[in-house]
Structures are given as structure tokens and as C-alpha cells.
Amino acid sequence: MEIIPDEIFAPSQFFPQAINSQNAPKARSRRPCDPCRRRKSRCEKPDDHQPCLLCRFHHQECTFNENPPPRKRRALTINASPEPSEPIPNLLAYSPNSRRSSTAASTSPHNAPATIRQDPPIDDYANLRGPSLLKKTLGLQTGRHSRLLGSTSEYEKYLLAYEPTQGLQNPGSSAGPSTLRRVEDIGATTFITLPDVGSLNHQHDIPDLDAIEISVAPHGSPLIHLYFRIVHPSFPILHKKVFLEKYARTHREFSPPLLAAVYLLALDWWSYSSELASLPKPDVSYLEELAMRSYCNIVHRPKLSTIQAGLLLLQRHEGNSWAMTTQLVGLAQDMGLHLDCTEWHIPGWERGLRKRLAWAVYMQDKWGSLIHGRPSHITPSDWEAQPLNECDFPENAADEDDEDGSTEVEKGRILFCYMVELTKILASILTTFYTIKAEREFACHASEGVRSLLDTAKPLQLALRQWYADMPPTLKMQDIAARKLSSVGYLHLGYYAVEMTLHRRIIRSLSSADDAELCFICRQAAQTRLTSAMRFVQSLRPEHHQSFWYSASKYSFVLIGSFISLLWVTSNTEDEAAQYRKKLDEYKWMLRLSSKSADFLGSALTLLNNSTVALVNKVAEDFDTRGAKTAGLLVTRGATSAAAGLAHLDTVRSTPPDLALAGAEVRDSTRGTPLDGNSMDEHSWFQALTEGEFHGA
């Protein structure tokens, strides 16, 4: 069933009986309209002169022409009383070839809402009968949320040992007792758990969940299957078995924005499901509205599911928000994700999940800092999350889906871990060169030239080289399994973005006061990075384009174009500038072609056009009227050698791979040339890497 309302209403408008029903005064009984009578739904009219809410929602005429039919047993629909319905069978064993028998029956001749389950959520997972992964969970308990008690909180650390672990009354709440939960024997790490009931907006949870579920009904199960086939292997921030266990009981056990976020991401691959491809797609904009509204409703209740929801919503191509990223960092600290949970008394699967979530938040903070140009909120002095290992990932190759278009589970695990390691290097670069303090210090030493900055950059460049050298073959670009999608593209793109972030700072620091040969070497190194990045973009295949891309990817594609613009605007001659303008046009053409198979690249192209349009117009005008020197570019130095060094960029498409970078290598005659008494060898890391290291990466 496709729902495309003219207006976006709050879920509470459609399900008013679920909100404050005990406190609201009883209204006088009103005759229901004909469509609501047929649906056996409660008819809610704002006044006598407007259609009822459900008729507005379903675009139906609100009439009162039919006589009341004989009383019948009431059917369970989205608007029915919350009596338990028959469970949907075999959710854990769902396969894309099986069709739910309820699909055909979900739509009546009168366009009634699709039937969804009405089972109430579990009060406490500890009371579940039989085996369950959720027993003794700390961060995913239903009906309760928890907060870490910090060293300077109102609870004195030395007194916590004397506090009871249950029944501690919360003076600020009358909704029930809060409790203390110690999670380790040594260190006294303690959380206070609080009931959701009575907290702000808690009454909206069930109506929101029902609205989310019916917006995709009857396709909830296949969408979840699609999510775990394509998105989850490359971004494993959920626990698959826990998620499916909860969904098998009822959708009402979830955090509303998490369920919506899973559906939203899965909808991006709607055509990759043999069951869904030929069916009309649910209304994405309506689901996004529900997701964001429900996220705002629960963000003050820290749970692992809240963090999962925020991370997934940020992966939407248009969803990257610095404000939400900073909220996630705060929530992660509330949940103690920045701490070492190795010895905590929580289920083993939750320890692994906490570590994966911790590093996912870390990555979101660091890449968000790069994307938005904002200070990072995570500092080394307050971060002790332990490195990830294989035991932290519950799925393996045996859990992999064989259907065409799926993602490899083992490759996804390695990919996620390598992205974390790359992010650590990015964090060091941002701290070293892009904090307010660092930029002021470099500005104070600008008169000393670029040499001191190069000395600082050298260990970071070497760390990047080592990271690349250690990359296993399974993460190489050409390693693509037959009929499988591959997300390794976002890892390699991230590598080039980090490289350019480092070289961007170096190029900005060059001035006419620096030695000409040293400036030439710096620019040659930057040109080499650009050559490799453009070759990478050109090498992307449909298996890469159609896969999951990390949230920072769109910006990283834009960053390559911005880097071309930087080299253009700092060119030494008109000829060099003209060649960089040509390269910018070529790169935009690559993005335009690729956007046909990857929609988010169209947005990247728009951002790049917006960020370079002033440069294109202004620099061209200045060159036409006054020449390079007065166009705000660097003064000419070594014009002939610079132009010759740039010429290698034109060979990206035509030169054999083993020769493509030859023009970018630093001339042998410069090796060992004294620069203020020092050998050029100390900056040998700037020389171009051999093509063998980059080709086919």
C-alpha cells in the first residue's frame, strides 16, 4: 500500500486515542462517517465543517449517507483496540522468494489501512520466557533508559558503594523507581536507569511506531531483509539477531526512529529485491518526516538504539548534519561508549555492539569535523574505547546472503575496521593542522617558510603510506565477487580525501618567500595525488556505484574538485592555470556521467559547481584583463618546470599505467640539492609513489 498524503501530520493526529486518553475528557458520541464506518475506525473530526482526519489522510470524500450495518466482531487494524493479533510467522526465516499471505488481504475495496500487529511490547526482557539475547542488556532495555554517572555528578563516587542497586527513588520523577546498576567490580562504573514512562513525549512512541510500520506495510519484512543484505555488512552498527528477535515479536519494541531509519536506507535498494522491484514504492518523504520527528521525541532518552538511529539517519545522502553529530557524541558519552567495556557485566554481544557503536560515533565526529569545518568533540584524553577485533563482529561468511546484489559480510567487517584506522590518521591531521590553535601557531611562524610545516607533516604522510601498504588484497578495488556489490570505494575515496586534506594545508602555506625548488616539489606531490584520485574516480564500476557509501563520501568527491581549484588558483602561469581549469571541467564531466548510476554524485556535482563558480568567473576575467600576477595567484617561479610537471595530468587516460606517473616524479637532478644547508632527501616522502602502489587499488 502506498501512502502519499497531501500534508504531513503528526502521528498523534491519526491516533488520538493512544495519547493522554486517561486524562482527556470524554467527548459526546458522534456518528462516524461512511469510510470510517467501513474501516471500523474511530472517526475524528476537528469540527463539523471539515472532513475527518482519516478521510483527509486517504484522500477520500467524507460522507454520511449509509445506514449503520449490523454489529460485527471488530477487525484488528491500525486503529483497532490494542488486543494481541496473530503473529507474523517465520520472520527470522524470511526469504526473498516467500510472499506474505497477508499482502493480498491488506488492501480492501474501500482502501482501508493495511493490517499490522497490535502486540504490546515486552515490559522487561528479564521476564521473557525461554532463551533471549536481550536478557541482562544495559543499553537496549525496553521501557527504560540509562545514563552513566560521571565523576563529578550528584552521586559521590565513594558513596556509590553504599547505595542500593535497586529501588533508588528518583526525587524528580513520579513515574516509578530508578535504579543503580554497577557494571564492573573494579572502577565502580555505575549507570542510573530510569523509566521511559513519564518522560517527555513517551506517549508518542507507540503511535509513531504504528505510523512508521503502516507507511511501508505490508513490506516491512522484505525491507529489513534488504537492509541486512546490502547496508549492514558494510556498516555493522546493529546486532542482526537481536534486531530480528525483536521484530519477530512486534515492531513496537523498537525505537521509532531506528525502525524508520532501517526502512529508509533499505528503500534506496528497493529494485534489488525480487519481491519488491515491481511494486509501488512507499512514500519516502513521509517516512523521513516521521523519522526525524520521532528522533527529536526520544533524543533525551539515552539508549543504544537512539545512537543507532542517529548514525543511520546521517548516512542518508541528504541527511548529514553537524548538529545531529554533536548530539550523537553527547548520547554516546551518556551511554559510556567512550569507556573500556571489556570487563563489564553485560552480555558479550552487547560489549561487541558497544565497541562498534563507539568507533562509528568516533568516525562520524571526525569526518563531520572535516566536512563542516568544525572542532571535533572527541579528544584522546577522554577516549578509552578499545580497538576492534574479530570477536566484536557476530556475523561471518556463514551468515552471508547468496542473492544477487548482496554485500560480502567478511569484506564488510575488514572494511569497517580499516575505515576506523584511516579515521585515526585523519584525526591526527585535523588536530595538527586545522584546530584554531594550530592555525594560529603556523601563522605566527609563516615567515620561517613551509619547511617547518613539512617536518610536522612527514610522520602523518608516512602513517598514510603504511596504512595503504598494510591493506589486505580483499579491499583492493578490483576484488569484486560475481554479482555482488562492493563498498570498498568509500574506503579508497576516504584515503584520497585524507591525502588531499594534508596536501591542501601544505599548498596553502606556500608563498613567494619559499625556495623555488621546494615549492616545485610540494606542488608536484599535490599533482600526483590529484592524478591518482582522478584515476580512482574513473575506475569506479557499477558494483561500486550501487553499493553503500559512507556519509562523508559526497563531500570527499567534492573535495577532489576543490583541490583542483586550489591548485588552479595558486598556479604560477596562465598556461598552468588553464590546464587546471581543464582538469576541473574533466572532473565535473566524470561526476556527471557517474551520477547516472549513483544519485548522490549529482548532489556532489551541484556542491562543486556552487563552490567553484565564483573562481571560474573571477579568475578567467582577471587573466583576460590583467594576467596571472594580478589575479591573486602566486608569483611566477620556475614557470617552465612547473608547466612541464603539470603536463603529466593529461596522460591519465592515454598513458599506460606503468608510465602514467613518470612525469610527476621529482627530477633526479633535484635530489641532494642543498636547501639552506639541508639535503632534499629529508623531504623525499614527497616523491610520487610508484604506479604499482596505486594502479588497481
C-alpha positions in Angstrom: 0.0 0.0 0.0 1.4 3.4 -1.0 0.6 6.3 1.2 1.1 9.8 -0.3 -0.6 12.3 1.9 -1.1 15.9 0.8 0.1 17.1 4.1 2.4 15.7 6.8 0.5 15.2 10.1 1.9 14.2 13.4 1.2 10.6 14.2 -0.8 11.7 17.2 -3.3 13.3 14.9 -4.2 10.0 13.4 -4.2 8.0 16.6 -5.6 10.4 19.2 -7.0 7.7 21.3 -3.5 6.5 22.2 -2.4 9.8 23.6 -3.4 11.1 27.0 -6.6 9.0 26.7 -6.9 8.7 30.5 -6.7 12.4 31.2 -8.7 13.7 28.2 -12.4 14.5 28.9 -14.8 12.1 27.1 -16.4 13.7 24.1 -20.0 13.3 23.2 -20.5 10.3 20.9 -20.6 11.4 17.2 -21.8 9.4 14.2 -18.9 8.1 12.2 -18.6 8.9 8.5 -19.2 6.2 5.9 -15.5 5.4 5.2 -14.6 5.2 8.9 -17.6 3.0 9.5 -16.4 0.7 6.7 -12.9 0.7 8.1 -14.3 0.2 11.6 -12.1 3.1 12.7 -12.7 5.9 15.1 -13.9 9.0 13.2 -12.1 12.1 14.4 -13.4 15.5 13.1 -11.8 18.8 14.0 -15.1 20.4 13.6 -18.4 19.9 11.8 -17.3 21.7 8.6 -14.1 19.7 7.8 -13.5 16.1 6.7 -12.3 13.7 9.4 -8.6 13.1 9.8 -8.6 9.6 8.2 -10.5 10.8 5.2 -8.0 13.6 4.7 -5.2 11.1 5.1 -6.6 8.7 2.5 -7.8 11.4 0.1 -11.4 10.2 0.4 -14.7 12.0 0.5 -16.1 12.2 4.0 -19.8 11.3 3.6 -22.7 10.4 6.0 -25.1 8.7 3.5 -25.0 5.0 4.6 -27.1 3.4 7.3 -25.3 1.7 10.2 -24.7 -2.0 9.4 -25.4 -4.8 11.9 -22.8 -5.1 14.6 -20.0 -7.5 13.8 -16.9 -8.6 15.5 -14.3 -5.8 15.2 -11.3 -6.5 12.9 -7.9 -5.5 14.1 -6.3 -2.7 12.0 -4.0 0.2 12.8 -6.9 1.9 14.5 -8.3 -1.0 16.4 -8.0 -1.7 20.1 -4.6 -2.9 21.2 -5.5 -6.6 21.7 -2.8 -9.0 20.6 -3.1 -10.2 17.0 -1.9 -13.3 15.3 1.9 -13.0 14.9 3.5 -12.9 11.5 5.1 -16.3 11.1 8.7 -17.1 10.2 10.1 -13.6 10.3 13.5 -15.0 11.2 13.4 -17.4 8.4 12.2 -14.9 5.8 13.5 -15.4 2.3 13.0 -13.1 -0.7 11.1 -15.7 -2.6 8.4 -16.1 0.1 5.4 -13.8 -0.1 3.4 -12.9 2.9 -0.1 -14.3 2.6 -1.4 -11.1 4.2 -0.3 -9.0 1.2 -3.4 -9.6 -0.9 -5.7 -9.1 2.0 -4.1 -5.9 3.3 -6.0 -3.7 0.9 -9.8 -3.6 1.0 -12.0 -2.3 -1.8 -12.5 0.8 0.3 -8.8 1.5 0.5 -8.6 0.7 4.2 -5.3 0.8 6.1 -3.1 -2.3 5.9 -3.3 -4.6 8.9 -0.3 -4.5 11.3 0.4 -6.3 14.5 -1.0 -4.9 17.7 1.1 -6.9 20.2 2.2 -4.8 23.2 6.0 -4.5 23.7 7.7 -6.5 26.5 7.8 -4.8 29.8 11.2 -6.2 30.9 13.4 -8.5 28.9 14.4 -10.3 32.1 10.9 -11.7 32.3 11.0 -13.3 28.8 10.3 -17.0 28.8 12.9 -19.1 27.0 16.3 -18.1 25.7 16.8 -14.5 24.6 19.9 -12.4 23.8 18.2 -9.4 25.4 18.2 -10.6 28.9 20.5 -8.6 31.2 21.0 -6.0 28.5 22.0 -2.5 29.7 21.7 -0.3 26.6 18.7 -1.8 24.8 16.2 -2.5 27.7 12.6 -1.8 26.7 10.8 0.8 28.7 13.9 2.1 30.4 16.9 4.3 29.5 20.2 4.7 31.3 22.9 7.3 32.0 26.5 7.0 33.1 27.2 8.5 36.5 30.3 10.6 35.9 33.0 11.5 38.4 31.5 15.0 39.1 27.8 14.0 39.1 25.5 14.5 42.0 26.3 10.9 43.1 29.6 11.0 45.0 31.8 8.2 43.7 32.9 7.0 47.1 29.3 6.8 48.3 28.1 4.7 45.4 29.3 1.5 47.2 26.7 2.2 49.9 23.8 2.9 47.6 21.2 0.1 47.0 21.3 -1.3 43.5 17.5 -1.4 43.2 14.6 0.8 44.3 16.6 4.1 44.5 13.8 6.6 44.3 14.2 9.5 41.9 13.0 12.7 43.5 12.4 14.3 40.2 10.0 11.7 38.8 6.8 10.1 40.0 6.8 7.5 37.1 8.4 4.7 39.2 11.7 3.9 40.8 15.0 4.4 39.2 17.8 2.0 39.9 21.6 2.0 40.0 23.5 -0.6 38.0 27.1 -1.3 38.6 28.7 -2.9 35.5 32.2 -3.8 36.9 33.8 -4.9 40.1 36.9 -2.6 39.8 36.4 1.0 38.9 32.8 1.3 40.2 31.4 2.3 36.8 27.8 2.8 37.5 24.7 3.7 35.5 21.4 5.0 36.7 18.4 3.5 34.8 15.2 5.4 34.5 11.7 4.5 33.3 10.6 5.8 30.0 7.1 6.2 31.3 6.5 9.8 32.4 9.4 11.2 30.3 8.9 13.8 27.7 7.0 12.6 24.6 6.9 9.0 25.8 3.2 8.8 24.9 4.1 9.2 21.2 6.2 6.1 20.9 3.5 3.5 20.0 1.6 5.8 17.7 4.9 6.7 15.9 5.9 3.1 15.6 2.5 2.2 14.2 2.6 5.1 11.7 6.1 4.0 10.6 5.1 0.4 10.2 1.9 1.1 8.2 3.7 3.6 5.9 5.7 0.6 4.5 3.1 -2.2 5.1 3.0 -4.9 4.0 6.7 -4.7 3.1 8.3 -4.4 6.5 9.9 -7.9 6.5 11.4 -7.7 2.9 12.8 -4.2 3.6 14.5 -5.4 6.7 15.9 -8.4 4.8 17.1 -5.9 2.1 18.8 -3.8 4.8 20.8 -6.7 6.2 21.7 -7.9 2.7 23.3 -4.6 1.5 23.8 -2.0 4.2 24.6 -3.9 7.3 27.7 -5.8 6.1 29.5 -2.5 5.3 28.2 -0.5 8.3 27.6 -3.1 11.1 26.2 -0.9 13.8 23.2 -3.2 14.5 23.1 -6.7 16.0 21.3 -8.7 13.4 20.0 -11.5 15.6 18.8 -9.0 18.3 17.0 -6.9 15.7 15.3 -9.9 14.1 14.3 -11.3 17.5 12.6 -8.1 18.4 10.9 -7.7 15.1 9.6 -11.3 15.3 7.6 -10.4 18.4 6.4 -6.9 17.4 7.6 -3.7 15.7 6.6 -1.9 18.9 9.8 -3.0 20.7 11.9 -0.6 18.6 12.9 2.9 19.0 10.7 4.7 16.4 13.5 6.5 14.5 15.6 3.3 14.3 12.9 1.3 12.6 12.2 4.3 10.3 15.9 4.6 9.5 16.3 1.0 8.6 13.4 1.2 6.3 14.6 4.5 4.7 18.1 3.1 3.9 16.6 -0.2 2.6 14.3 1.8 0.3 17.4 3.1 -1.6 17.8 -0.5 -2.8 14.1 -1.3 -3.5 14.9 -2.5 -7.0 17.4 -5.1 -5.6 14.6 -7.1 -4.1 12.9 -9.6 -6.4 9.8 -9.3 -4.3 9.6 -5.5 -4.2 11.0 -4.3 -7.5 7.7 -4.5 -9.4 5.6 -2.9 -6.7 5.0 0.8 -6.0 7.5 2.3 -3.6 6.3 3.7 -0.2 6.4 7.5 0.3 10.0 8.2 1.3 9.4 11.9 2.2 6.6 11.0 4.6 8.8 8.3 6.3 11.7 10.8 6.6 9.3 13.2 8.3 8.3 10.5 10.8 11.9 9.5 11.4 13.1 13.0 12.2 10.2 13.9 14.3 10.3 10.7 16.3 14.1 11.1 16.7 13.5 14.6 18.3 11.0 13.0 20.6 13.4 10.4 22.1 16.8 12.1 21.9 16.7 13.0 25.6 16.4 9.3 26.5 19.8 7.7 26.0 19.7 4.2 24.5 22.0 2.4 22.1 19.0 2.3 19.7 18.9 6.1 19.8 22.5 6.3 18.7 22.0 3.6 16.1 19.1 5.6 14.7 21.1 8.8 14.5 24.0 7.1 12.8 21.7 5.6 10.2 19.8 8.8 9.5 23.2 10.5 9.0 24.0 8.0 6.2 21.2 9.3 4.1 22.6 11.2 1.2 20.9 14.4 2.2 21.0 13.7 5.9 24.5 14.8 7.1 24.0 17.2 9.9 26.7 18.6 12.3 24.0 19.3 14.9 22.9 15.7 14.9 26.5 14.5 15.0 27.2 16.5 18.1 24.0 15.1 19.7 25.3 11.6 19.0 28.6 12.3 20.7 26.7 13.5 23.8 24.4 10.4 23.7 27.5 8.2 23.3 29.0 9.7 26.4 25.8 9.3 28.3 25.9 5.6 27.4 29.5 5.3 28.4 30.7 4.3 24.8 33.9 6.3 25.3 34.9 3.9 28.1 36.6 0.4 28.0 33.7 -2.1 28.5 35.9 -5.2 28.3 35.2 -6.2 31.9 31.7 -5.0 32.2 29.0 -7.4 33.5 26.8 -7.2 30.4 26.1 -9.7 27.7 29.1 -10.4 25.4 27.2 -9.4 22.3 26.5 -6.0 23.8 30.1 -5.4 24.6 30.9 -6.0 20.9 28.0 -3.8 19.8 29.1 -1.0 22.2 32.6 -1.1 20.7 31.3 -1.0 17.1 29.0 1.9 18.0 31.8 3.7 19.8 34.0 3.7 16.8 31.1 4.5 14.5 30.4 7.7 16.6 34.2 8.4 16.5 34.2 8.2 12.7 31.1 10.4 12.4 32.7 13.0 14.7 36.0 13.2 12.8 34.6 13.1 9.3 31.9 15.5 10.3 34.6 17.8 11.6 36.3 17.6 8.2 33.1 18.1 6.2 31.7 21.0 8.2 35.0 22.6 9.2 34.1 22.4 12.9 36.0 21.5 16.0 35.9 17.8 16.9 34.1 16.9 20.1 36.1 13.7 20.9 39.5 14.1 22.4 42.2 11.5 23.1 42.3 12.4 26.8 38.6 11.3 27.2 38.6 8.3 24.9 39.5 4.7 26.0 37.3 2.6 23.7 39.4 -0.5 22.8 40.4 -1.4 19.3 38.0 -3.6 17.4 38.8 -7.3 16.8 37.1 -10.1 15.1 35.2 -11.2 18.2 33.3 -7.9 18.2 31.5 -8.9 14.9 28.9 -11.6 15.5 28.3 -12.3 11.8 30.7 -14.2 9.5 30.7 -15.6 6.0 28.2 -18.3 7.0 25.6 -15.5 7.5 26.2 -14.1 4.1 23.2 -13.8 1.7 23.6 -15.5 -1.7 21.1 -13.4 -3.5 22.4 -11.3 -6.4 23.3 -7.7 -5.3 24.2 -8.6 -1.7 27.3 -7.4 0.1 30.1 -9.7 1.4 30.0 -10.0 5.2 33.7 -10.7 5.8 34.8 -7.9 3.5 32.4 -5.5 5.2 34.0 -6.3 8.6 37.5 -5.7 7.4 36.4 -2.6 5.6 34.8 -1.1 8.7 37.9 -1.8 10.8 40.2 -0.2 8.1 38.0 2.8 7.9 38.4 3.3 11.7 42.2 3.2 11.3 42.1 5.7 8.5 39.9 8.0 10.6 42.5 7.9 13.4 45.1 9.3 10.9 42.5 11.9 9.8 42.0 12.9 13.4 45.8 13.5 13.8 45.9 15.7 10.7 42.9 17.7 11.9 44.4 18.2 15.3 47.9 19.0 13.9 46.9 21.5 11.2 43.3 22.6 11.4 42.5 23.5 15.0 42.3 27.2 15.9 45.4 26.9 18.0 47.4 25.0 15.3 46.4 27.5 12.6 47.5 30.4 14.8 50.8 28.8 15.5 51.6 28.2 11.9 50.5 31.7 11.0 53.0 33.0 13.6 55.8 31.0 12.0 54.8 31.8 8.4 57.9 34.0 8.0 60.0 30.8 8.5 58.6 29.3 5.3 57.0 26.0 4.6 59.9 23.8 5.9 58.7 23.5 9.5 55.2 22.6 8.3 56.7 19.8 6.1 58.7 18.5 9.1 55.4 18.3 11.0 53.6 16.6 8.1 56.2 14.0 7.4 55.1 11.4 10.1 51.5 11.8 9.1 52.3 11.1 5.4 54.3 8.1 6.4 51.4 6.8 8.5 49.2 7.1 5.5 51.6 5.2 3.4 51.9 2.4 5.9 48.1 2.2 6.2 47.9 1.8 2.5 50.7 -0.8 2.4 49.0 -2.9 5.0 45.7 -3.1 3.2 44.7 -6.7 2.5 44.0 -7.8 -1.1 40.3 -8.2 -0.3 40.0 -4.5 0.0 41.5 -3.7 -3.4 39.2 -2.0 -5.9 39.5 -4.8 -8.4 38.4 -7.5 -5.9 34.7 -7.8 -6.7 32.8 -11.1 -6.3 30.5 -12.1 -9.1 27.0 -10.5 -8.8 27.9 -8.8 -5.5 28.1 -5.1 -4.6 31.3 -3.7 -3.2 31.6 -0.8 -0.7 35.4 -0.6 -0.8 35.0 2.5 -2.9 34.2 4.6 0.1 37.3 3.4 1.9 39.6 4.3 -1.0 37.8 7.6 -1.5 38.4 8.4 2.1 42.1 7.7 1.7 42.3 10.3 -1.1 40.3 12.8 0.9 42.7 12.4 3.8 45.7 12.7 1.5 44.3 15.9 0.0 43.4 17.3 3.4 47.1 17.1 4.3 48.4 18.5 1.0 45.7 21.2 1.0 47.4 22.6 4.1 50.8 22.5 2.5 49.8 24.2 -0.7 48.0 26.9 1.3 51.3 27.6 3.2 53.5 28.2 0.1 54.5 31.7 -0.6 56.9 33.6 -2.8 59.3 33.7 0.1 59.8 30.0 0.0 62.6 28.3 -2.0 61.5 27.8 -5.6 62.7 24.2 -5.8 61.0 23.3 -2.5 57.7 24.8 -3.8 58.0 22.9 -7.0 58.4 19.6 -5.1 55.3 20.4 -2.9 53.2 21.2 -6.0 54.4 18.1 -7.8 53.4 15.9 -4.9 50.0 17.5 -4.9 49.7 17.0 -8.6 50.5 13.3 -8.1 47.7 12.9 -5.6 45.3 14.6 -8.0 46.3 12.2 -10.8 45.7 9.2 -8.6 42.4 10.5 -7.3 41.0 11.2 -10.8 42.1 7.8 -11.9 40.3 6.3 -9.0 37.0 8.1 -9.8 37.3 7.0 -13.4 37.9 3.3 -12.3 34.7 3.0 -10.3 32.4 0.3 -11.6 28.6 -0.2 -11.3 29.2 -2.6 -8.4 30.8 0.3 -6.5 28.4 3.0 -7.5 25.3 0.9 -6.5 26.7 -0.1 -3.1 26.5 1.6 0.3 28.6 4.8 0.5 29.6 6.3 3.9 28.1 9.6 4.8 31.3 11.6 4.1 31.6 10.2 0.6 29.7 13.0 -1.2 31.9 15.6 0.4 35.0 13.6 -0.4 34.1 13.6 -4.1 33.6 17.4 -3.8 37.0 17.7 -2.1 38.8 16.4 -5.1 37.3 19.2 -7.2 38.1 21.7 -4.5 41.7 20.5 -4.5 41.9 21.1 -8.3 40.5 24.6 -7.7 43.2 25.2 -5.1 46.0 24.2 -7.5 44.4 26.3 -10.2 44.1 29.5 -8.1 47.7 29.1 -6.8 49.1 28.4 -10.3 52.4 30.1 -11.4 51.5 30.9 -15.0 48.5 31.3 -17.2 49.2 28.1 -19.0 49.3 26.1 -15.8 46.1 27.7 -14.6 44.4 26.9 -17.9 45.4 23.3 -17.6 43.9 23.1 -14.1 40.7 24.7 -15.3 40.6 22.0 -18.0 41.1 19.3 -15.3 38.3 20.7 -13.3 36.0 20.5 -16.3 37.1 17.0 -16.9 36.4 16.0 -13.3 33.0 17.5 -13.4 32.3 15.5 -16.5 33.3 12.3 -14.7 30.8 13.1 -11.9 28.1 13.9 -14.4 28.5 10.6 -16.1 28.8 8.7 -12.8 25.7 10.3 -11.4 23.5 8.3 -13.7 24.3 5.2 -11.7 24.9 6.9 -8.3 22.4 9.6 -7.5 24.4 11.2 -4.7 27.1 12.1 -7.2 24.6 14.5 -8.8 24.4 16.3 -5.4 28.2 16.3 -5.2 28.4 17.9 -8.6 25.9 20.6 -7.6 28.0 21.4 -4.4 31.2 21.5 -6.5 29.6 23.9 -9.0 28.4 26.1 -6.3 31.8 26.2 -4.6 33.8 27.0 -7.8 31.5 29.2 -9.8 33.0 32.4 -8.4 36.5 31.1 -9.1 35.7 30.2 -12.7 34.3 33.6 -13.4 36.7 35.7 -11.5 40.0 34.1 -12.4 39.0 33.9 -16.1 38.2 37.6 -16.0 41.4 38.5 -14.3 43.5 36.5 -16.6 41.8 38.1 -19.6 42.4 41.7 -18.3 45.5 41.7 -16.1 47.3 38.4 -16.3 48.2 35.8 -13.7 50.3 38.0 -11.4 47.5 40.4 -10.6 44.9 37.6 -10.5 45.7 36.8 -6.9 47.9 33.8 -7.9 51.4 33.0 -6.7 54.2 34.9 -8.4 55.9 33.1 -11.2 58.8 30.9 -10.2 60.2 28.1 -12.3 57.4 28.5 -14.9 58.8 26.2 -17.4 59.4 23.3 -14.9 56.0 23.8 -13.3 54.2 23.7 -16.6 56.2 20.6 -17.6 55.4 19.0 -14.3 51.7 19.6 -14.9 51.7 18.0 -18.3 51.6 14.6 -16.8 48.0 15.2 -15.8 46.9 15.0 -19.5 48.2 11.4 -19.6 45.7 10.0 -17.1 43.5 8.4 -19.8 46.1 7.7 -22.5 49.3 6.7 -20.9 50.0 3.0 -19.9 49.6 2.5 -16.2 53.3 1.9 -15.5 54.2 5.2 -17.1 51.4 7.4 -16.1 53.1 9.0 -13.1 56.5 9.3 -14.6 56.0 13.0 -15.3 55.1 13.6 -11.7 58.2 12.3 -10.1 60.7 14.7 -8.7 63.6 15.2 -11.1 66.7 13.2 -10.2 68.7 16.4 -10.6 67.0 17.9 -7.6 67.9 15.0 -5.3 70.6 16.1 -2.9 70.4 19.7 -3.9 71.2 21.9 -0.8 68.4 23.9 0.6 69.7 26.2 3.2 72.3 23.6 4.0 69.9 20.7 4.2 69.5 17.8 1.7 66.4 17.3 -0.3 66.4 13.7 0.9 64.8 14.8 4.2 61.7 15.6 2.1 61.9 12.5 -0.1 58.5 11.4 1.2 57.0 14.0 -1.3 58.2 12.0 -4.3 55.4 10.3 -6.2 54.6 6.8 -5.2 55.2 4.3 -7.9 52.2 3.4 -10.1 52.3 -0.1 -8.8 51.1 1.1 -5.4 48.1 2.9 -6.8 47.1 1.2 -10.0 44.2 -1.0 -9.5 43.9 0.0 -5.8 
